[in-house]
Amino acid sequence: MFEELAEKFASIFKKLRGKGRLTAEDVDAALRELRLVLLESDVHYRVVKDLISRVRERAVGQEVLESVTPGEMVMKILWDEIRQILGGEVRALHLPSVTPVLFLFVGLQGSGKTTTCGKLGLFLKERHYFPLLTSTDTRRPAAREQLRTLAVSTGLDFFDLPGASHPCEVVRTAKQYARERGRDVILVDTAGRLHVEEELLAELRELAQNEEFHEIFLVLDATTGQEAVKVAERFREWIEPTGIILTKVDTDARGGAVLSIVAQTGWPVKFVGVGEKLGQLEVFHPERMASRILGMGDTLSLIEKIERAITEEERKKIEQRIEREEFTFEDFLEELRRLKQLGSFDELVNMLPLQLRGMLTQVDGEKSLKRTEAIILSMTKEERRNPSIINASRKRRIAQGSGTTVQEVNRLLREFEEVRKLWKKMRKGHVFPFARKRGFLGFGF
């Protein structure tokens, strides 16, 4: 979603490199370009105006810190301001010690509301809660059946009251059912419409007034851009959500809508949907989203995926490699294979810093990954551990063994050397020193 935006930011910051001090002229030139990029990326003009103003105030006259370029200094300031716009910190779910806890999902038809209800149910189940799914759409039996199907596929309990004439009746009966069955969280899906209708909103307001919902989630489609802001403002007139869940964040939308939605509504984003699978719902981290927008990747989320997937034995191997303080083709090959087990190739690669994606995102994506793996496997152990010994005759042998060309082998060697250099810088804290670092691809630097 943020790839195009990140590339434009990188181009702007590149122009600031090599300067010993930021002047007002340097900052103004960069901010003019930033303003245009943000507007083109669907960020509301008022949000852009305020953001640019704050960045300029902080950036003009800033001394360049040791080992940090002016481009990185401006990026640090911009990262911090975007993080603040997005909420500054993670907003936890409100889960009081009452039974049952009630969550309400509202939004337009097609926003992914019902699927998100199922996703959050699975999310809670994995954290040892006992959720119950139900739908208050008394007009569309197909909508209730969709939620039932999602519940069955994830092993969740589902409650239905086919003869109900009003949503309040459904929720009231579902609470009684939940107490009897030991369910501690009820996730209530609601009727959606193609447009915001007063009848629907009046029904939601009555439901919210009659029941004490601990969370009211407005589910918004991130691909709709400024239209999502208008939808949110229309809902505000009738009901007050406690948080937003953004769906389709994994798409090729322009990306700036995320900033506009949060800045304009003031409601915190609590979750983001990053794929169609039921397990692809993530807690919203403002600092990580800011990093992705600026092309710095989201290595912390990637690491968390890896940590959930690796065994204790694999963890010990990683620690041994950290102690060795060297990054080889053998290490890289093992991490490539781990990546393949964690989910969609494109989703995972987009979590990497922009500087590291080139090695993994050549022309054919998945095919390129297989080609890279074939080249590495055609090397000897000594060549994988010490690529500097690979001369012309070795390159021809590797190309022949992997079914590739010498040019492709040369390209991989060049890109791998760039990764090694960046790896060493990251270990020493010379790359984005203001960002939190717990590691990258399982390595603890």
N, C-alpha and C positions, 0 to 999 in steps of 0.2 A: 504493500500500500504506500509506503514512504520512499520507495527506491528513487523515483524521479525527483522528488523533493530533496532527498539527501544528496543526490548528484549535483543538483544546482547549488546547494549550500557549499559543497566541497569546492566547486569551481570559484565561488566568491571568496572563500577563505584562502584559497591558494594564492590569490593576488596580494594578500597581506603578508605573505612569508618573506623573511629576509629583512624586515624593517626593525630597527632597534627601538623605536618608540612610536606609539600611535598618535598621530596628529588629528586635529578636527577634520581636516580634509580627507585623510585616509578613512576615518570612520564614516563620514558622510557619504563618500563614494560607495563604500560597502553597504551602508544602510539603504541607499537608493535601490541597489540591486535586490537586497533582502526584501524590501517593501514590495517590489514587483513580483518576486517569486512567491511570497506569501499570498498576495492577492490572486495570482494565477492558480494557487493551490487551494482556493475556496475558503480562505480565512476571511472572516468578516472585516470590513474596512475599519470599523471602530476598534476591533481587537488589534489589527495591524498597527494602527496609529498609536495606541497606548504602548504596545510592545516595543516599537521602534524608538519611541521617546525614552523609555526606561533604559534600553540598551545603550543609547547614545550618551545619556547622562552618566552611566557607569563606565563606559569605554573610553571617553575622551580623556587623554592625559594619563591613562594607566601606564605605569612602568612595566616593561616586559620582564617577567620573572625569569630567573635563571633556568635555562633549558626549555623554556616555553616560548614559542613564536607568537607574534601578534595575532596571527590567525587563530591560534589555539586560545589566546586570551579572549578574543571576541566570541569564539565558540563557547568558551566556558561561561561567559556572561549570558549569552543567548540561551544556552542550556538551562541555566539557573532560572531565567525569566520564564521560559516555556514550562519548566517543571512547576513553578508557582502558579501559572495559569491553569495547569492541569490538576491542581489541588494540593501540590506540595508533598503530600504523604499518602500512604495507603489508608483507605477508610474501611475499617473492619465491618463485617456483618453484625447487625444487632441481633444477638441471640440470648435473650434474657432467660433466667431460670424459671420459666413458666411452661406449662404443657397444655395445649400445643402452641408453639410459636407460629405466627401467621405471616406469610409472604404473599404479596399481591403483584401480579404482572400485568401491566397495561401497555398499550401501543397499537399502532395501525396493523391491519392485515398485511402480511408479507414482510413484516419487519423481523421475523424470526422469533416471535414471542413464545409460541408453543414449544418450539425446539429448545429455546433457552430455558424454559421451565424444566424440561427434561434434563438438560445439561446441569443445571444447578442442583437438581435432585441427585444426580450421580455424584457431583462434587461433594455434597453433604454426606452421602452414603460412604464415600471413600474416607471421610473424616469421622466415621463412627456415629453418625446420626441415623435416625430412622424416619426418612421423609415419606410423606403421603402426597400424591399428585391428585388434583381435581380441577374440573373446568366449570365455570359458571355460564358458559355459552348455552343458554336454554333454547336458542333458535336454530343452531346448526349441530345436529348429531354427529356430522362428519368431523367437526372440530374436536369433539370429545373423544371420538374414536382414534384420532391422530395422537392425542395425548395418552390414551390407553396403550396404544402400540409402542410409544416411546417408553412408557413405564414397564411394560412387559420385557422389552429388549434390554433394559438395564437392571431388571430384577427389583423394581420399585413397586410399592403398593399404589393402587389407583382406586379412587372412590367416584362413583357416578350415581346420580339421582335423576333418572330419565323423566320422571313425572313432575319435576320441579318447574314452577312457573316464574320464579324470581331468584336471582343470584344469592340473595341473603338466605334463602331457604337451603340452598346447596351448602353454603359455608357453615351454617348452623348445624346441619346434620353431619357434615364432614368432621366437625370438631368432636361431636359425640362419638363418631366412628373411630377417630384417632385415639381418643382416651381409652376406648375399649380394647384397641389393638396395640397399644403401646407405641404409637407414632408420635414423635416429638416436634416435627416441623411439617406444616401443611403449606404446599406451594399451590397457589390459586391462580389458574389461568383465566383470562377474561375474553369476552367477545372482541374481535377486531373488525375494523371496517376499512374500506379502501380510502375513505376520507374521514376527517374528524367531524362527527355528527353530534348534535346537541343531545339527542336521545341516548346515545351511547355514554356520553360524558355525564349526563344526569344520573344514569344508572350506576356509573362508577362512583360518583359522589355519594349517592345514597348508600352504596355498599361500604364505602370507607367510613361513613358516619355511623353506621350500625355495628361495625366490627372494629376491633382494635388491631390493626395490622402493624406489625413491628418493622416491616420493610415494605415500601411500595416502589417497585422498580418500573421505570419507564424504559421500554426496550426500543432503541432507535437503530435504524439501518445507517451505517456510516457512509454508504455509497450515495445517499441522497443529498449530501452536502448541506447547503443553506436551507433546504426544505425541511431537514430534520430539526433545525433551530425553530422554524415556524411551527412545526408540529408540537415541539416542547412548550412553546409559549402559549399555544392554544390549550394544551392540557393543564397548564398552570392556572387557568381561569376557573377550573372546576375541581382539581385535585392537586395535592402537593406531594410529589414523589420524594422519597428519601434518598434516591440514587438512580443512576443511569446504568444500563447495560448496553454497550455498543456491540452490534453484530456486524459480520462481514468485514472485519478489520483486515482480513487476509487478502482482500481483493485489490484490484488495480485502481481504486478510487484515488483522488488527488491528495488526500491525507489531511489537508488543512481543516476539513470539517470537524475533526476531533477537537481542535483548539477552539473553534467557534462555538460548538455545542456547550462545552464546559464553561467557557468565558461568559457566554450570553445567559445561560440559565443559572449558573452558580451552584448547580447540583453536582455532587461528586460522582465520578464514574467508579463503579465498584467492580465490574467485570467487563471483559471483552471476549467476544467470540472470534476465534482465530482459525476456524475451519468448520466443515460440515459435520464432522464426527462428534458424537456425544461427549467424548472426553476432551474436546478442544474448547474449553472455557477456562480463562485465566483470570486471576486476581489482577486488577489494574494497578500498576505501579507508575506513578507520575514520572519518577526519575528515569525509569527504563523506557517509557514511551518517548520522553524527551530525547533520550539517546538514540532511539530508532529514527525519530524524525530528523535528527542531525547526521545520520549515517554512521553513528558510533556503534550500532548494533545493540543487541540485548543479550549479552553473553551470560548475565546472571540467570535469566529464565532458561537459557539453553543448558546451563550447568545444572539447574534444578531438575530438568528433564533427565539429564545423564545420571545425576545422583540417585534418582528414583529407579533407574534401570540397571545400574551396575551392582555386581555382587561384592562381598567383602574381599574375595581373592583379587578381583580386578582392581579394587580400591588400593590394595597393597602394592600392586604393580605400578599404579600411577604414582604413589608416594616414592617408589624406588626411582622412577624416571625423574621426578622433581629433584631428588638428591643428586642425580647424575648431572643435572643442569645442562643438558644438551638435547636439542630437538633434531631427530633424525627422520628419514623416510619410513623407518619401521614404526616410529611413534605416530607419524602422520597416517600411515596405512591403517593402524589399529583404530585411530579416531575416526577415519572415514567409514570404516565398517560399523563403528558404534553409531555414527550419524544415521546410517541406513536403517537401523533398527528403531530409531526414535520417532519416525513420522515422515511427513511429506518433505521431500528434498528441498523444495523452494521455501517452505515455511521455516525450515531450520537454517538454511543459508541466509535468509533475510534477517536472522538474529545476529549475524556476524557484523563486525565493523566493515564499512565500505572498502577499506584498504585490503581486507582479507578475502573479499568475495570473488575476486578475479580468478583465483586458483580453482574455485569450485563452480563457477557459473560461466563456463565457456559456452560455445554455441548451443549444444544440445542438452544441457542440464544433466539428467540422469545418465544419458549415453556418455557424456563427457566424464562423469564420475567413474563409470565402468572402464573407460579408456585410461583414465589416470591410474586406476587400480591395476590394470593390465600392465602398464608401463613399470610401475613399482615392483610388481611381482616378477617381471622379467629381469630385474636387477639381482645381482648376487647379494648375499648378506653384507659383505664388505662394502659394496657400492651403496647400499641403502644407509649404512652407518657413516660412510665417508664419501659423499657425492663428488668431492673434488677430484677423485681418481678416475672419473668417467671421461675417457678421451674419445677421439673420433671413432676408433674401431669398436669400443664398448657401446657407443651410442648406436652404431649400425646393428650390433647384435641385439641390443635392447629393443630397437624399433622392429626388427624382424620377429623377435620372440613375442612381442605384444600386438603385432598386426597393425602397427602405426608407422609413422614416418620419423626420420631423424629430426625434422623441423618440430614435430610435436614433442619429441623427447627434449629438445633444446628449450622449448617454451616452458615445459614443466620444470626443468632445472632452474631456469631464470626466475620463475615465479616462486619456486620453493626457496630460493636464496633470499628473496624479498621477505617471505614469511619468517625465515630464520632471523633476519635482521630485526624485524618488528617484534618477534618473540623475545629477543634479548632486551630490546628497549622496554617492553612491557614488564619484564622481570625487574628492571631497574627503576620502574616508575616514570619513564620518560615520555610515555604516550598517554595523553589525557590524564595527567596526574590528579585532576580534580574529581575524576569518576571513581566510584567504588569498584574494587577489583577483588573478586574471590577466586578468579581463575578463568581459563578459557579451554573449552573442549575437554574438561576433566583435569587439566593441569592446574596446579595451585599457584599461579603467579598473577 
